[in-house]
Amino acid sequence: MALDFGKKRIGLAVTDGLGLTAQGLPTLERQRVRDDLAQLARLAQEREVAMFLMGDPRHLNGEAGRGSEKVRAFGARLEEATGIPVTYWDERLTSVAAHEVLNQAGVRGQDRKGAVDRIAAAVLLRSYLDAMDDLAYREQQQRLGDAPESEDEVPAS
């Protein structure tokens, strides 16, 4: 389950059992941390979540900022509360991509609020799934002795 963690909302997305798709879930409106953790634990149990993927907000130069510290603090509490491991993934530009999707779809006003977070979580999850697919492809090619010389030779997923 991917989480786009924010002050007011947490965007959520999940993948299918094969890791082929990323679907947004209804956005979680933040309450108290204890309540947020309880809701996420319930959702994780219902959906048989094996891992939480949390967007790690970084500056464009790659350095961690205050937002990253807050995400990691919440992630540590989430992992402690659920026993489910948390993985952090670079979320730079996921919100930009989400806004672009909504602009292209003509979504305006109040409808955008939760949608941005949900789509950003789906973009984050898709990015992670694509990276894992590329990694699996390279590992397979290495086992077969036919590894590409550079990433440019890896087929796009």
MIDOSE-1310 file (N, C-alpha, C; in nm, 2 decimals, decimal comma, always signed):
residues 157
mald	+0,08/-0,12/+0,00/+0,00/+0,00/+0,00/+0,09/+0,12/+0,00; +0,07/+0,21/-0,10/+0,14/+0,34/-0,11/+0,07/+0,45/-0,03; +0,15/+0,53/+0,04/+0,10/+0,64/+0,11/+0,16/+0,77/+0,07; +0,08/+0,87/+0,03/+0,13/+1,00/+0,00/+0,09/+1,08/+0,13
fgkk	+0,19/+1,10/+0,22/+0,16/+1,15/+0,35/+0,16/+1,31/+0,35; +0,06/+1,36/+0,40/+0,05/+1,51/+0,41/-0,01/+1,55/+0,55; -0,01/+1,69/+0,57/-0,05/+1,74/+0,69/-0,20/+1,72/+0,72; -0,28/+1,73/+0,61/-0,43/+1,72/+0,62/-0,48/+1,59/+0,57
rigl	-0,41/+1,53/+0,47/-0,46/+1,40/+0,41/-0,35/+1,31/+0,38; -0,39/+1,18/+0,37/-0,29/+1,08/+0,32/-0,36/+1,01/+0,20; -0,29/+1,03/+0,09/-0,33/+0,96/-0,03/-0,29/+0,81/-0,03; -0,38/+0,73/-0,08/-0,36/+0,58/-0,07/-0,37/+0,52/-0,20
avtd	-0,29/+0,42/-0,23/-0,30/+0,34/-0,35/-0,26/+0,20/-0,32; -0,31/+0,10/-0,39/-0,27/-0,04/-0,38/-0,25/-0,10/-0,52; -0,18/-0,21/-0,52/-0,16/-0,29/-0,64/-0,24/-0,42/-0,63; -0,25/-0,48/-0,75/-0,32/-0,61/-0,75/-0,21/-0,72/-0,70
glgl	-0,26/-0,84/-0,69/-0,17/-0,95/-0,64/-0,05/-0,97/-0,72; -0,05/-0,94/-0,85/+0,07/-0,96/-0,94/+0,16/-0,84/-0,95; +0,11/-0,73/-0,89/+0,19/-0,61/-0,89/+0,19/-0,54/-1,03; +0,08/-0,56/-1,10/+0,07/-0,50/-1,24/+0,01/-0,36/-1,24
taqg	-0,08/-0,33/-1,15/-0,15/-0,21/-1,16/-0,14/-0,13/-1,03; -0,17/+0,00/-1,03/-0,17/+0,08/-0,92/-0,30/+0,16/-0,92; -0,38/+0,13/-0,82/-0,52/+0,19/-0,81/-0,53/+0,28/-0,68; -0,57/+0,40/-0,70/-0,59/+0,49/-0,59/-0,71/+0,44/-0,50
lptl	-0,70/+0,46/-0,38/-0,81/+0,44/-0,28/-0,86/+0,57/-0,23; -0,98/+0,57/-0,16/-1,03/+0,70/-0,11/-0,92/+0,76/-0,01; -0,91/+0,89/-0,02/-0,81/+0,96/+0,05/-0,85/+0,96/+0,20; -0,75/+0,94/+0,29/-0,77/+0,94/+0,43/-0,75/+1,08/+0,48
erqr	-0,86/+1,14/+0,54/-0,86/+1,27/+0,60/-0,79/+1,25/+0,74; -0,68/+1,32/+0,76/-0,61/+1,31/+0,88/-0,69/+1,35/+1,00; -0,67/+1,28/+1,11/-0,72/+1,31/+1,24/-0,61/+1,33/+1,34; -0,61/+1,25/+1,45/-0,49/+1,24/+1,54/-0,41/+1,13/+1,48
vrdd	-0,28/+1,13/+1,52/-0,19/+1,03/+1,47/-0,24/+0,89/+1,51; -0,28/+0,88/+1,63/-0,34/+0,75/+1,68/-0,45/+0,70/+1,59; -0,54/+0,79/+1,56/-0,66/+0,75/+1,47/-0,61/+0,72/+1,33; -0,51/+0,79/+1,28/-0,46/+0,76/+1,15/-0,40/+0,62/+1,14
laql	-0,32/+0,59/+1,24/-0,26/+0,46/+1,25/-0,36/+0,35/+1,26; -0,46/+0,37/+1,34/-0,57/+0,27/+1,35/-0,64/+0,25/+1,22; -0,67/+0,35/+1,14/-0,74/+0,34/+1,02/-0,65/+0,27/+0,91; -0,52/+0,30/+0,91/-0,43/+0,24/+0,82/-0,41/+0,09/+0,86
arla	-0,40/+0,06/+0,98/-0,39/-0,08/+1,03/-0,51/-0,16/+0,98; -0,63/-0,10/+1,00/-0,76/-0,17/+0,95/-0,75/-0,19/+0,80; -0,72/-0,09/+0,73/-0,71/-0,10/+0,58/-0,61/-0,21/+0,54; -0,49/-0,21/+0,61/-0,39/-0,30/+0,58/-0,43/-0,45/+0,60
qere	-0,51/-0,46/+0,71/-0,56/-0,60/+0,74/-0,66/-0,64/+0,64; -0,75/-0,55/+0,60/-0,86/-0,58/+0,50/-0,80/-0,62/+0,37; -0,69/-0,55/+0,33/-0,64/-0,57/+0,20/-0,51/-0,66/+0,20; -0,48/-0,72/+0,31/-0,37/-0,81/+0,32/-0,24/-0,75/+0,27
vamf	-0,21/-0,63/+0,32/-0,09/-0,55/+0,28/+0,03/-0,62/+0,34; +0,13/-0,63/+0,25/+0,26/-0,69/+0,29/+0,37/-0,59/+0,32; +0,34/-0,46/+0,27/+0,44/-0,36/+0,28/+0,37/-0,22/+0,26; +0,42/-0,13/+0,34/+0,38/+0,01/+0,32/+0,49/+0,08/+0,24
lmgd	+0,45/+0,15/+0,14/+0,54/+0,23/+0,06/+0,51/+0,38/+0,08; +0,60/+0,45/+0,15/+0,58/+0,59/+0,18/+0,66/+0,68/+0,10; +0,60/+0,78/+0,04/+0,67/+0,88/-0,04/+0,76/+0,95/+0,05; +0,89/+0,96/+0,01/+0,99/+1,03/+0,08/+1,02/+1,17/+0,01
prhl	+0,96/+1,28/+0,07/+0,98/+1,41/+0,01/+1,12/+1,46/+0,02; +1,18/+1,48/-0,09/+1,32/+1,53/-0,10/+1,33/+1,66/-0,18; +1,43/+1,73/-0,16/+1,45/+1,85/-0,24/+1,50/+1,80/-0,38; +1,49/+1,89/-0,48/+1,52/+1,85/-0,61/+1,67/+1,80/-0,62
ngea	+1,75/+1,85/-0,53/+1,90/+1,81/-0,53/+1,91/+1,67/-0,46; +1,80/+1,61/-0,41/+1,81/+1,48/-0,35/+1,83/+1,48/-0,20; +1,85/+1,60/-0,14/+1,87/+1,60/+0,00/+1,74/+1,59/+0,07; +1,74/+1,53/+0,19/+1,62/+1,51/+0,27/+1,59/+1,65/+0,34
grgs	+1,47/+1,68/+0,36/+1,42/+1,80/+0,42/+1,34/+1,77/+0,54; +1,28/+1,87/+0,60/+1,19/+1,85/+0,72/+1,08/+1,76/+0,69; +1,02/+1,76/+0,57/+0,91/+1,67/+0,53/+0,95/+1,53/+0,54; +1,08/+1,50/+0,50/+1,13/+1,36/+0,50/+1,14/+1,31/+0,65
ekvr	+1,18/+1,40/+0,74/+1,19/+1,36/+0,88/+1,05/+1,33/+0,93; +0,95/+1,41/+0,90/+0,81/+1,38/+0,94/+0,76/+1,25/+0,89; +0,78/+1,22/+0,76/+0,74/+1,10/+0,70/+0,80/+0,98/+0,77; +0,93/+0,99/+0,79/+1,00/+0,88/+0,85/+0,96/+0,86/+1,00
afga	+0,93/+0,96/+1,07/+0,88/+0,95/+1,21/+0,74/+0,88/+1,20; +0,65/+0,92/+1,11/+0,52/+0,86/+1,10/+0,54/+0,71/+1,06; +0,63/+0,69/+0,96/+0,65/+0,55/+0,91/+0,70/+0,46/+1,02; +0,78/+0,51/+1,11/+0,83/+0,42/+1,22/+0,72/+0,39/+1,31
rlee	+0,63/+0,48/+1,34/+0,51/+0,45/+1,42/+0,42/+0,36/+1,35; +0,40/+0,37/+1,22/+0,31/+0,28/+1,15/+0,37/+0,14/+1,15; +0,49/+0,13/+1,13/+0,55/-0,01/+1,13/+0,54/-0,07/+1,27; +0,56/+0,01/+1,37/+0,55/-0,04/+1,51/+0,41/-0,08/+1,54
atgi	+0,31/+0,00/+1,49/+0,17/-0,03/+1,52/+0,11/-0,15/+1,45; +0,17/-0,17/+1,32/+0,11/-0,28/+1,24/+0,20/-0,40/+1,23; +0,33/-0,39/+1,25/+0,42/-0,50/+1,23/+0,45/-0,52/+1,08; +0,40/-0,43/+0,99/+0,42/-0,43/+0,85/+0,54/-0,34/+0,81
pvty	+0,64/-0,39/+0,74/+0,75/-0,31/+0,70/+0,72/-0,19/+0,62; +0,79/-0,08/+0,64/+0,77/+0,04/+0,56/+0,90/+0,06/+0,48; +0,87/+0,09/+0,35/+0,98/+0,12/+0,25/+0,96/+0,27/+0,21; +1,06/+0,34/+0,20/+1,05/+0,48/+0,16/+1,10/+0,50/+0,01
wder	+1,03/+0,58/-0,06/+1,05/+0,59/-0,21/+1,05/+0,74/-0,24; +1,14/+0,78/-0,32/+1,15/+0,92/-0,37/+1,02/+0,96/-0,43; +0,96/+1,06/-0,38/+0,83/+1,11/-0,43/+0,84/+1,24/-0,51; +0,96/+1,28/-0,54/+0,98/+1,41/-0,61/+0,89/+1,41/-0,73
ltsv	+0,82/+1,51/-0,75/+0,73/+1,54/-0,87/+0,61/+1,45/-0,88; +0,58/+1,37/-0,78/+0,45/+1,29/-0,79/+0,33/+1,38/-0,78; +0,33/+1,49/-0,70/+0,22/+1,58/-0,70/+0,21/+1,66/-0,83; +0,32/+1,69/-0,89/+0,32/+1,76/-1,01/+0,25/+1,67/-1,12
aahe	+0,29/+1,54/-1,12/+0,23/+1,45/-1,21/+0,08/+1,44/-1,19; +0,04/+1,43/-1,06/-0,10/+1,42/-1,02/-0,18/+1,54/-1,07; -0,13/+1,66/-1,05/-0,19/+1,78/-1,10/-0,21/+1,78/-1,25; -0,11/+1,73/-1,32/-0,11/+1,72/-1,47/-0,22/+1,63/-1,51
vlnq	-0,24/+1,52/-1,44/-0,35/+1,42/-1,48/-0,48/+1,49/-1,46; -0,50/+1,56/-1,35/-0,62/+1,63/-1,32/-0,65/+1,74/-1,42; -0,55/+1,82/-1,45/-0,57/+1,92/-1,55/-0,61/+1,87/-1,69; -0,55/+1,75/-1,73/-0,59/+1,69/-1,85/-0,73/+1,64/-1,85
agvr	-0,77/+1,60/-1,73/-0,91/+1,54/-1,71/-1,01/+1,65/-1,69; -0,97/+1,78/-1,67/-1,06/+1,89/-1,65/-1,12/+1,90/-1,51; -1,05/+1,83/-1,42/-1,10/+1,83/-1,28/-1,06/+1,97/-1,21; -1,16/+2,03/-1,15/-1,14/+2,17/-1,09/-1,20/+2,17/-0,95
gqdr	-1,16/+2,27/-0,88/-1,22/+2,31/-0,75/-1,20/+2,20/-0,64; -1,31/+2,18/-0,56/-1,31/+2,09/-0,45/-1,28/+1,95/-0,49; -1,32/+1,91/-0,61/-1,30/+1,77/-0,65/-1,15/+1,74/-0,65; -1,06/+1,84/-0,66/-0,92/+1,81/-0,68/-0,85/+1,77/-0,55
kgav	-0,90/+1,82/-0,43/-0,83/+1,80/-0,30/-0,79/+1,66/-0,28; -0,88/+1,57/-0,26/-0,85/+1,43/-0,23/-0,79/+1,36/-0,35; -0,83/+1,41/-0,47/-0,79/+1,34/-0,59/-0,64/+1,35/-0,61; -0,58/+1,47/-0,58/-0,44/+1,49/-0,60/-0,36/+1,39/-0,51
dria	-0,40/+1,38/-0,39/-0,33/+1,29/-0,30/-0,35/+1,14/-0,34; -0,46/+1,10/-0,38/-0,49/+0,97/-0,43/-0,41/+0,94/-0,56; -0,41/+1,03/-0,65/-0,33/+1,01/-0,77/-0,18/+1,01/-0,75; -0,14/+1,10/-0,66/+0,01/+1,10/-0,62/+0,05/+0,97/-0,56
aavl	-0,03/+0,91/-0,48/+0,00/+0,78/-0,42/+0,01/+0,67/-0,53; -0,08/+0,68/-0,63/-0,08/+0,58/-0,74/+0,04/+0,60/-0,83; +0,08/+0,73/-0,85/+0,20/+0,76/-0,93/+0,33/+0,71/-0,85; +0,33/+0,73/-0,72/+0,44/+0,68/-0,64/+0,45/+0,52/-0,65
lrsy	+0,34/+0,46/-0,64/+0,33/+0,31/-0,64/+0,38/+0,26/-0,78; +0,33/+0,33/-0,89/+0,36/+0,29/-1,02/+0,51/+0,30/-1,04; +0,57/+0,41/-0,99/+0,71/+0,43/-1,00/+0,79/+0,32/-0,94; +0,75/+0,28/-0,82/+0,81/+0,17/-0,75/+0,80/+0,04/-0,82
ldam	+0,68/+0,01/-0,87/+0,65/-0,12/-0,94/+0,74/-0,12/-1,07; +0,75/-0,01/-1,14/+0,83/-0,01/-1,26/+0,98/-0,03/-1,23; +1,02/+0,03/-1,12/+1,16/+0,01/-1,08/+1,19/-0,13/-1,05; +1,10/-0,20/-0,98/+1,11/-0,34/-0,94/+1,11/-0,43/-1,07
ddla	+1,02/-0,39/-1,16/+1,02/-0,47/-1,29/+1,15/-0,46/-1,36; +1,21/-0,33/-1,37/+1,34/-0,31/-1,44/+1,45/-0,39/-1,37; +1,45/-0,39/-1,23/+1,55/-0,46/-1,16/+1,54/-0,61/-1,18; +1,41/-0,66/-1,18/+1,39/-0,81/-1,21/+1,44/-0,84/-1,35
yreq	+1,41/-0,76/-1,44/+1,46/-0,79/-1,58/+1,61/-0,79/-1,59; +1,68/-0,70/-1,53/+1,82/-0,70/-1,53/+1,88/-0,82/-1,46; +1,82/-0,86/-1,35/+1,87/-0,97/-1,28/+1,85/-1,10/-1,36; +1,74/-1,11/-1,43/+1,71/-1,23/-1,51/+1,81/-1,23/-1,62
qqrl	+1,84/-1,12/-1,69/+1,94/-1,12/-1,80/+2,08/-1,15/-1,75; +2,11/-1,11/-1,63/+2,24/-1,15/-1,57/+2,25/-1,30/-1,55; +2,14/-1,35/-1,50/+2,14/-1,50/-1,47/+2,16/-1,58/-1,60; +2,10/-1,52/-1,71/+2,11/-1,59/-1,84/+2,24/-1,55/-1,91
gdap	+2,32/-1,46/-1,86/+2,44/-1,42/-1,92/+2,42/-1,33/-2,04; +2,31/-1,26/-2,04/+2,28/-1,17/-2,15/+2,24/-1,04/-2,10; +2,31/-0,99/-2,00/+2,28/-0,86/-1,93/+2,30/-0,74/-2,03; +2,21/-0,65/-2,03/+2,23/-0,53/-2,11/+2,35/-0,45/-2,06
esed	+2,43/-0,39/-2,15/+2,54/-0,31/-2,11/+2,51/-0,18/-2,04; +2,39/-0,13/-2,06/+2,35/+0,00/-2,00/+2,20/+0,00/-1,98; +2,15/+0,09/-1,90/+2,01/+0,10/-1,88/+1,94/+0,14/-2,00; +2,00/+0,20/-2,10/+1,94/+0,24/-2,23/+1,89/+0,11/-2,30
evpa	+1,95/+0,00/-2,27/+1,92/-0,12/-2,35/+1,80/-0,20/-2,28; +1,76/-0,15/-2,16/+1,65/-0,22/-2,09/+1,52/-0,17/-2,15; +1,44/-0,27/-2,20/+1,31/-0,22/-2,26/+1,22/-0,15/-2,16; +1,15/-0,05/-2,21/+1,06/+0,03/-2,12/+0,94/-0,06/-2,08
s	+0,90/-0,04/-1,95/+0,79/-0,12/-1,91/+0,66/-0,05/-1,93
